Amino acid sequence: MILVSKPFNGLGFGSWKRAMEIALTTKNKLGFNWERCNSMVISWILNALSSEIAGSIVYMSSASEMWLELIERFGQLNGSSNIITYYTRIKGLWDEIQTLCNLPQCSCGASQELHKLEEGQKLMQFLMGLNESYTVVRGTILMMKPLPSVRQAYSLLIQEEKQREIGSGGQFTSDVVSFNAEYRKLFCDYCRKAGHTKEKCYKLHGFPNHQKFNKDKRFTASL
């Protein structure tokens, strides 16, 4: 069943969200979350989205989870967003991989630690996929202690994109991602900075003798 006249394609989220809420309310389904109604609403939501966006949330188990994900992802910007496009693609891949590698549940606490490790890996994948125009904000995120979640990093990048749009009069069209070269960008596990590896980290191995700066001062540049 098609509830709205035009599937959502990433633009005009506010008006699409309002149209969906009206359609669900008239059918007395807004807020319902038990199995049959949940499956029905999931089908309606997926049919009201473009194929790419639908593919990025199809593995979610509840309609309410889908709805909140769409609000969080698209509700912050009115126009097109390169960060949103990138996040939509990579999250769809993560969800598909998680479905294929369904690990058994345990009660020993190991699953929680595994989840933290997985979140850390996703954060690094997400940040390393950004192009050079996001080097500064990426470095800022990597310096945060504790490291933010992927969703928190995504929110920070959306804010950065908003600032760029304001500064450029809404004409920001820089290509954000490179799934090949940028994904393989060098990263130091010791100082948590991009551009070099642990084996060549000055903070770990010391500064070369020929460097003309005060070693006692904080050295913050990416090497």
Backbone as CSV, one residue per row, in Angstrom:
resi,resn,N_x,N_y,N_z,CA_x,CA_y,CA_z,C_x,C_y,C_z
1,MET,0.841,-1.198,0.000,0.000,0.000,0.000,0.875,1.247,0.000
2,ILE,0.555,2.186,-0.866,1.258,3.458,-0.932,0.478,4.483,-0.118
3,LEU,1.070,5.006,0.935,0.386,5.954,1.803,0.556,7.393,1.349
4,VAL,1.669,7.695,0.685,1.923,9.060,0.212,2.105,9.027,-1.297
5,SER,1.904,10.172,-1.919,1.905,10.207,-3.383,3.285,10.033,-3.992
6,LYS,4.321,10.432,-3.264,5.673,10.383,-3.817,6.632,9.774,-2.818
7,PRO,7.380,8.723,-3.186,8.354,8.122,-2.259,9.431,9.125,-1.859
8,PHE,9.847,9.086,-0.600,10.875,9.997,-0.100,12.230,9.626,-0.690
9,ASN,12.935,10.615,-1.258,14.226,10.375,-1.911,15.386,11.110,-1.258
10,GLY,15.159,11.645,-0.041,16.220,12.357,0.660,15.993,13.855,0.723
11,LEU,15.015,14.368,-0.015,14.715,15.799,-0.040,13.330,16.053,0.538
12,GLY,13.173,17.185,1.232,11.869,17.566,1.758,11.352,16.624,2.821
13,PHE,12.204,16.268,3.788,11.820,15.280,4.799,10.643,15.752,5.644
14,GLY,10.610,17.039,6.001,9.549,17.546,6.880,8.159,17.314,6.317
15,SER,7.960,17.657,5.057,6.642,17.482,4.444,6.297,16.010,4.270
16,TRP,7.296,15.177,3.926,7.047,13.729,3.795,6.662,13.135,5.142
17,LYS,7.370,13.522,6.209,7.090,13.025,7.560,5.664,13.380,7.975
18,ARG,5.250,14.611,7.710,3.897,15.046,8.058,2.858,14.242,7.290
19,ALA,3.085,14.010,5.999,2.138,13.245,5.188,2.008,11.812,5.697
20,MET,3.123,11.216,6.106,3.099,9.852,6.643,2.344,9.796,7.966
21,GLU,2.560,10.767,8.832,1.869,10.792,10.125,0.358,10.915,9.940
22,ILE,-0.060,11.744,9.008,-1.490,11.894,8.740,-2.083,10.585,8.214
23,ALA,-1.378,9.956,7.271,-1.868,8.709,6.682,-1.954,7.591,7.720
24,LEU,-0.956,7.480,8.593,-0.956,6.442,9.627,-2.032,6.708,10.679
25,THR,-2.253,7.982,11.000,-3.276,8.329,11.995,-4.666,7.985,11.479
26,THR,-4.934,8.255,10.212,-6.258,7.953,9.658,-6.537,6.456,9.657
27,LYS,-5.489,5.644,9.637,-5.653,4.191,9.654,-5.503,3.616,11.064
28,ASN,-5.401,4.502,12.060,-5.300,4.086,13.457,-4.101,3.175,13.698
29,LYS,-2.977,3.492,13.063,-1.781,2.659,13.183,-0.594,3.424,13.778
30,LEU,-0.713,4.697,14.015,0.399,5.465,14.563,0.589,5.103,16.031
31,GLY,1.760,4.550,16.372,2.054,4.162,17.748,1.894,2.681,17.998
32,PHE,1.202,1.945,17.122,1.055,0.508,17.301,2.387,-0.193,17.040
33,ASN,2.677,-1.254,17.798,3.991,-1.892,17.630,3.957,-3.400,17.877
34,TRP,2.783,-4.021,17.934,2.791,-5.468,18.053,2.984,-6.107,16.683
35,GLU,3.164,-7.412,16.655,3.757,-8.080,15.492,3.036,-7.818,14.176
36,ARG,1.740,-8.038,14.129,1.041,-7.895,12.855,1.014,-6.452,12.385
37,CYS,0.648,-5.554,13.293,0.608,-4.137,12.925,2.010,-3.618,12.622
38,ASN,3.003,-4.124,13.369,4.383,-3.709,13.149,4.824,-4.061,11.735
39,SER,4.552,-5.284,11.312,4.935,-5.710,9.966,4.218,-4.898,8.897
40,MET,2.951,-4.581,9.170,2.175,-3.808,8.213,2.752,-2.403,8.055
41,VAL,3.070,-1.759,9.181,3.607,-0.399,9.137,4.994,-0.389,8.516
42,ILE,5.807,-1.423,8.807,7.122,-1.535,8.173,6.977,-1.554,6.659
43,SER,6.011,-2.330,6.177,5.777,-2.411,4.729,5.381,-1.058,4.165
44,TRP,4.507,-0.345,4.870,4.086,0.975,4.410,5.262,1.947,4.346
45,ILE,6.085,1.929,5.391,7.234,2.844,5.433,8.198,2.552,4.284
46,LEU,8.525,1.276,4.085,9.462,0.906,3.028,8.933,1.283,1.641
47,ASN,7.624,1.142,1.441,7.027,1.483,0.152,6.978,2.981,-0.087
48,ALA,7.155,3.764,0.975,7.115,5.225,0.854,8.509,5.830,0.751
49,LEU,9.534,4.988,0.560,10.920,5.442,0.483,11.522,5.061,-0.865
50,SER,12.554,5.777,-1.266,13.307,5.372,-2.450,14.003,4.048,-2.153
51,SER,14.396,3.325,-3.185,14.988,2.000,-2.999,16.285,2.061,-2.185
52,GLU,17.092,3.115,-2.377,18.360,3.221,-1.656,18.143,3.442,-0.168
53,ILE,17.239,4.354,0.184,16.967,4.625,1.599,16.272,3.429,2.238
54,ALA,15.330,2.811,1.536,14.647,1.629,2.061,15.643,0.510,2.341
55,GLY,16.629,0.344,1.462,17.630,-0.700,1.647,18.505,-0.482,2.862
56,SER,18.626,0.775,3.311,19.476,1.062,4.467,18.776,0.827,5.796
57,ILE,17.445,0.615,5.792,16.733,0.380,7.050,15.928,-0.916,7.032
58,VAL,15.995,-1.677,5.946,15.136,-2.845,5.782,15.391,-3.915,6.833
59,TYR,16.592,-3.953,7.435,16.913,-4.984,8.413,16.495,-4.614,9.836
60,MET,15.944,-3.439,10.035,15.471,-3.068,11.368,14.226,-3.860,11.722
61,SER,14.081,-4.171,12.998,13.038,-5.112,13.417,11.701,-4.473,13.740
62,SER,11.658,-3.171,13.954,10.389,-2.547,14.331,10.150,-1.268,13.538
63,ALA,8.858,-0.962,13.360,8.484,0.255,12.642,8.918,1.499,13.406
64,SER,8.816,1.455,14.730,9.210,2.615,15.526,10.702,2.880,15.406
65,GLU,11.515,1.815,15.347,12.955,1.962,15.174,13.258,2.590,13.815
66,MET,12.554,2.139,12.774,12.723,2.726,11.446,12.382,4.209,11.456
67,TRP,11.262,4.522,12.081,10.771,5.904,12.094,11.762,6.831,12.795
68,LEU,12.262,6.414,13.961,13.225,7.222,14.700,14.540,7.366,13.939
69,GLU,14.949,6.315,13.233,16.171,6.371,12.430,16.027,7.400,11.311
70,LEU,14.882,7.428,10.650,14.651,8.393,9.576,14.642,9.817,10.107
71,ILE,14.032,10.019,11.269,13.999,11.357,11.873,15.408,11.815,12.225
72,GLU,16.184,10.924,12.836,17.533,11.272,13.248,18.437,11.543,12.047
73,ARG,18.246,10.766,11.003,19.145,10.865,9.847,18.802,12.033,8.936
74,PHE,17.514,12.264,8.689,17.123,13.253,7.688,16.477,14.505,8.263
75,GLY,16.127,14.478,9.535,15.395,15.608,10.113,16.224,16.844,10.367
76,GLN,17.557,16.755,10.234,18.413,17.885,10.575,18.673,18.820,9.403
77,LEU,18.494,18.347,8.176,18.743,19.173,6.992,17.518,19.184,6.093
78,ASN,17.286,20.325,5.455,16.159,20.435,4.539,16.553,20.101,3.104
79,GLY,17.793,20.408,2.733,18.252,20.176,1.369,19.001,18.874,1.233
80,SER,19.695,18.750,0.114,20.490,17.549,-0.116,21.722,17.566,0.764
81,SER,22.229,16.390,1.114,23.383,16.300,1.998,24.278,15.159,1.562
82,ASN,25.563,15.460,1.362,26.517,14.421,1.009,26.764,13.481,2.172
83,ILE,26.776,14.006,3.401,26.980,13.174,4.589,25.832,12.182,4.730
84,ILE,24.607,12.640,4.529,23.446,11.758,4.632,23.528,10.639,3.594
85,THR,23.885,10.985,2.370,24.005,9.980,1.315,25.052,8.934,1.683
86,TYR,26.187,9.393,2.151,27.275,8.493,2.559,26.841,7.595,3.711
87,TYR,26.240,8.190,4.746,25.819,7.421,5.921,24.758,6.384,5.541
88,THR,23.853,6.767,4.651,22.804,5.841,4.205,23.418,4.612,3.545
89,ARG,24.422,4.831,2.706,25.061,3.710,2.009,25.805,2.794,2.976
90,ILE,26.641,3.379,3.823,27.485,2.556,4.681,26.671,1.848,5.756
91,LYS,25.607,2.496,6.241,24.779,1.839,7.265,24.018,0.662,6.678
92,GLY,23.595,0.790,5.433,22.939,-0.335,4.772,23.859,-1.536,4.668
93,LEU,25.134,-1.290,4.385,26.119,-2.372,4.314,26.347,-2.993,5.682
94,TRP,26.460,-2.155,6.722,26.649,-2.675,8.082,25.489,-3.575,8.503
95,ASP,24.274,-3.117,8.245,23.092,-3.890,8.655,23.018,-5.216,7.909
96,GLU,23.387,-5.204,6.635,23.359,-6.442,5.854,24.395,-7.435,6.368
97,ILE,25.587,-6.937,6.686,26.643,-7.802,7.229,26.224,-8.379,8.568
98,GLN,25.615,-7.550,9.417,25.183,-8.020,10.734,24.134,-9.121,10.618
99,THR,23.256,-9.002,9.627,22.235,-10.029,9.412,22.854,-11.346,8.961
100,LEU,23.872,-11.256,8.129,24.543,-12.462,7.633,25.403,-13.122,8.706
101,CYS,25.890,-12.330,9.675,26.752,-12.856,10.744,26.017,-12.782,12.073
102,ASN,24.904,-13.433,12.180,24.064,-13.376,13.379,24.684,-14.221,14.486
103,LEU,25.328,-13.573,15.464,25.990,-14.284,16.550,24.994,-14.671,17.635
104,PRO,25.208,-15.809,18.317,24.303,-16.212,19.395,24.397,-15.275,20.591
105,GLN,23.299,-15.127,21.306,23.271,-14.280,22.493,23.936,-14.989,23.666
106,CYS,24.556,-14.188,24.545,25.166,-14.753,25.745,24.875,-13.842,26.927
107,SER,25.050,-14.373,28.142,24.766,-13.604,29.361,26.021,-13.365,30.191
108,CYS,27.202,-13.576,29.610,28.446,-13.443,30.366,29.060,-12.053,30.241
109,GLY,28.472,-11.181,29.479,29.010,-9.839,29.311,29.910,-9.695,28.104
110,ALA,30.271,-10.801,27.477,31.156,-10.742,26.314,30.475,-10.046,25.137
111,SER,29.161,-10.214,25.005,28.446,-9.602,23.892,28.502,-8.083,23.968
112,GLN,28.471,-7.557,25.193,28.553,-6.106,25.363,29.924,-5.580,24.939
113,GLU,30.979,-6.293,25.308,32.322,-5.896,24.906,32.501,-6.019,23.394
114,LEU,31.921,-7.070,22.824,31.985,-7.261,21.379,31.259,-6.134,20.653
115,HIS,30.134,-5.702,21.228,29.379,-4.602,20.640,30.200,-3.307,20.658
116,LYS,30.913,-3.052,21.763,31.763,-1.860,21.854,32.868,-1.900,20.802
117,LEU,33.467,-3.076,20.638,34.521,-3.235,19.639,33.980,-2.990,18.240
118,GLU,32.803,-3.546,17.971,32.182,-3.383,16.658,31.853,-1.924,16.383
119,GLU,31.354,-1.210,17.411,31.034,0.201,17.254,32.284,1.023,16.967
120,GLY,33.392,0.669,17.640,34.651,1.360,17.400,35.145,1.164,15.981
121,GLN,35.012,-0.051,15.476,35.426,-0.346,14.104,34.558,0.402,13.094
122,LYS,33.257,0.464,13.359,32.359,1.185,12.463,32.692,2.676,12.439
123,LEU,33.018,3.227,13.609,33.371,4.641,13.680,34.592,4.933,12.810
124,MET,35.622,4.073,12.910,36.834,4.272,12.118,36.537,4.137,10.622
125,GLN,35.724,3.161,10.247,35.348,2.989,8.844,34.613,4.218,8.330
126,PHE,33.695,4.720,9.136,32.901,5.882,8.755,33.778,7.114,8.563
127,LEU,34.677,7.360,9.523,35.521,8.550,9.464,36.581,8.456,8.371
128,MET,37.152,7.266,8.171,38.187,7.114,7.156,37.633,7.187,5.736
129,GLY,36.314,7.054,5.581,35.703,7.170,4.268,35.470,8.606,3.826
130,LEU,35.671,9.566,4.746,35.492,10.973,4.401,36.674,11.486,3.596
131,ASN,36.447,12.472,2.743,37.550,12.995,1.953,38.332,14.058,2.714
132,GLU,39.336,14.644,2.060,40.268,15.553,2.725,39.608,16.816,3.258
133,SER,38.469,17.204,2.711,37.816,18.420,3.181,37.288,18.279,4.608
134,TYR,37.226,17.052,5.102,36.746,16.821,6.463,37.882,16.421,7.415
135,THR,39.123,16.694,7.035,40.264,16.287,7.852,40.216,16.903,9.243
136,VAL,39.896,18.181,9.329,39.910,18.879,10.623,38.853,18.325,11.571
137,VAL,37.612,18.224,11.097,36.541,17.737,11.969,36.743,16.268,12.305
138,ARG,37.308,15.495,11.368,37.611,14.092,11.646,38.656,13.981,12.758
139,GLY,39.705,14.815,12.678,40.726,14.809,13.720,40.159,15.205,15.071
140,THR,39.235,16.166,15.075,38.598,16.586,16.326,37.809,15.448,16.949
141,ILE,37.078,14.714,16.121,36.283,13.587,16.618,37.186,12.494,17.185
142,LEU,38.296,12.213,16.505,39.208,11.155,16.950,39.928,11.515,18.243
143,MET,40.017,12.806,18.553,40.665,13.239,19.784,39.726,13.225,20.980
144,MET,38.453,12.990,20.760,37.476,12.997,21.856,37.668,11.778,22.748
145,LYS,37.551,11.988,24.026,37.657,10.909,25.004,36.449,10.964,25.942
146,PRO,35.652,9.901,25.990,35.742,8.711,25.137,35.303,9.038,23.713
147,LEU,35.624,8.135,22.796,35.221,8.329,21.414,33.696,8.310,21.300
148,PRO,33.128,9.135,20.453,31.669,9.150,20.294,31.181,7.919,19.545
149,SER,29.887,7.699,19.595,29.287,6.638,18.794,29.225,7.092,17.340
150,VAL,28.912,6.170,16.449,28.788,6.521,15.034,27.695,7.566,14.850
151,ARG,26.586,7.408,15.547,25.492,8.366,15.416,25.896,9.747,15.905
152,GLN,26.662,9.805,16.998,27.127,11.094,17.501,28.089,11.752,16.516
153,ALA,28.985,10.946,15.927,29.913,11.469,14.919,29.145,11.963,13.698
154,TYR,28.135,11.222,13.308,27.295,11.624,12.182,26.632,12.973,12.453
155,SER,26.129,13.153,13.675,25.486,14.412,14.046,26.471,15.577,13.987
156,LEU,27.710,15.354,14.444,28.736,16.396,14.394,29.063,16.776,12.950
157,LEU,29.113,15.786,12.082,29.413,16.041,10.676,28.266,16.779,9.981
158,ILE,27.039,16.467,10.387,25.891,17.193,9.849,25.971,18.666,10.244
159,GLN,26.358,18.925,11.503,26.522,20.306,11.950,27.605,21.019,11.148
160,GLU,28.708,20.303,10.876,29.780,20.871,10.069,29.277,21.198,8.668
161,GLU,28.488,20.310,8.098,27.960,20.534,6.762,27.007,21.722,6.740
162,LYS,26.222,21.879,7.814,25.335,23.034,7.913,26.128,24.327,7.868
163,GLN,27.239,24.368,8.639,28.079,25.563,8.675,28.664,25.863,7.290
164,ARG,29.057,24.822,6.584,29.616,25.020,5.243,28.566,25.548,4.283
165,GLU,27.345,25.050,4.409,26.268,25.526,3.547,25.981,26.996,3.797
166,ILE,26.002,27.390,5.082,25.774,28.789,5.434,26.894,29.660,4.881
167,GLY,28.144,29.173,5.040,29.295,29.941,4.598,29.407,30.070,3.098
168,SER,28.845,29.112,2.363,28.946,29.147,0.902,27.626,29.513,0.239
169,GLY,26.687,30.037,1.027,25.404,30.448,0.464,24.550,29.313,-0.014
170,GLY,24.726,28.117,0.616,23.908,26.964,0.249,24.379,26.240,-0.979
171,GLN,25.606,26.534,-1.439,26.094,25.924,-2.664,27.140,24.851,-2.416
172,PHE,27.195,24.312,-1.204,28.205,23.290,-0.887,27.874,21.983,-1.590
173,THR,28.754,21.557,-2.509,28.498,20.333,-3.272,29.697,19.407,-3.287
174,SER,30.602,19.575,-2.330,31.812,18.747,-2.317,31.474,17.277,-2.178
175,ASP,32.166,16.432,-2.927,31.973,14.986,-2.831,32.599,14.498,-1.540
176,VAL,31.807,13.871,-0.676,32.275,13.529,0.654,33.094,12.258,0.683
177,VAL,32.676,11.263,-0.057,33.252,9.946,0.172,34.043,9.427,-1.002
178,SER,34.974,8.583,-0.670,35.692,7.789,-1.656,35.823,6.418,-1.042
179,PHE,35.080,5.456,-1.539,35.034,4.150,-0.908,36.290,3.326,-1.163
180,ASN,37.215,3.867,-1.963,38.418,3.119,-2.273,39.648,3.733,-1.633
181,ALA,40.207,4.790,-2.230,41.462,5.363,-1.730,41.314,5.923,-0.330
182,GLU,40.254,6.692,-0.071,40.114,7.313,1.250,39.847,6.284,2.337
183,TYR,39.172,5.199,1.975,38.873,4.167,2.956,40.146,3.513,3.485
184,ARG,41.160,3.484,2.649,42.423,2.863,3.036,43.407,3.865,3.621
185,LYS,42.948,5.038,3.968,43.819,6.096,4.473,44.582,5.618,5.694
186,LEU,45.852,6.051,5.817,46.687,5.648,6.948,46.120,6.192,8.248
187,PHE,46.255,5.401,9.310,45.755,5.820,10.619,46.643,5.247,11.712
188,CYS,46.987,6.075,12.703,47.862,5.667,13.795,47.036,5.191,14.982
189,ASP,47.246,3.957,15.409,46.523,3.402,16.545,47.017,3.968,17.879
190,TYR,48.211,4.586,17.875,48.782,5.097,19.131,48.252,6.494,19.476
191,CYS,48.425,7.459,18.550,47.978,8.830,18.829,46.594,9.127,18.263
192,ARG,46.027,8.136,17.545,44.672,8.214,17.000,44.524,9.366,16.008
193,LYS,45.535,9.527,15.139,45.480,10.539,14.100,45.691,9.891,12.739
194,ALA,45.105,10.532,11.731,45.241,10.031,10.373,46.516,10.575,9.734
195,GLY,46.953,9.901,8.668,48.077,10.384,7.892,49.372,9.644,8.113
196,HIS,49.447,8.803,9.127,50.647,8.016,9.370,50.276,6.775,10.167
197,THR,51.207,5.829,10.290,50.968,4.596,11.022,51.678,4.634,12.368
198,LYS,51.391,3.643,13.208,52.003,3.552,14.529,53.512,3.425,14.419
199,GLU,53.999,2.733,13.382,55.437,2.519,13.206,56.185,3.811,12.937
200,LYS,55.494,4.849,12.454,56.146,6.116,12.131,55.619,7.266,12.981
201,CYS,55.063,6.941,14.138,54.478,7.969,15.000,55.567,8.665,15.818
202,TYR,55.697,9.975,15.678,56.696,10.741,16.421,56.423,10.710,17.930
203,LYS,55.138,10.724,18.301,54.806,10.723,19.726,55.241,9.438,20.412
204,LEU,55.279,8.354,19.656,55.664,7.060,20.224,57.165,6.841,20.140
205,HIS,57.781,7.181,19.022,59.193,6.864,18.781,60.135,8.048,18.971
206,GLY,59.582,9.246,19.197,60.431,10.421,19.370,60.560,11.202,18.075
207,PHE,60.937,12.479,18.213,61.056,13.357,17.069,62.447,13.262,16.449
208,PRO,62.552,13.399,15.122,63.867,13.396,14.464,64.723,14.556,14.943
209,ASN,66.035,14.376,14.946,66.956,15.396,15.442,66.936,16.666,14.601
210,HIS,66.590,16.535,13.320,66.655,17.698,12.452,65.420,18.582,12.542
211,GLN,64.413,18.139,13.288,63.193,18.938,13.382,63.473,20.243,14.120
212,LYS,63.025,21.375,13.570,63.288,22.683,14.144,62.067,23.185,14.896
213,PHE,61.729,22.514,15.976,60.675,23.025,16.839,60.946,22.548,18.251
214,ASN,60.284,23.151,19.185,60.467,22.837,20.590,59.749,21.539,20.906
215,LYS,60.502,20.520,21.323,59.904,19.206,21.578,58.999,19.224,22.796
216,ASP,59.146,20.235,23.651,58.325,20.286,24.852,56.926,20.806,24.567
217,LYS,56.780,21.467,23.402,55.466,21.982,23.054,54.614,20.880,22.449
218,ARG,53.339,21.050,22.581,52.434,20.037,22.041,52.454,20.065,20.517
219,PHE,52.683,18.889,19.957,52.770,18.763,18.501,51.482,18.141,18.010
220,THR,50.687,18.929,17.303,49.328,18.465,16.978,49.097,18.225,15.502
221,ALA,50.051,18.503,14.667,49.812,18.332,13.227,49.768,16.880,12.857
222,SER,48.999,16.535,11.832,48.992,15.171,11.318,50.275,14.954,10.542
223,LEU,51.045,13.883,10.878,52.348,13.631,10.262,52.228,12.520,9.236
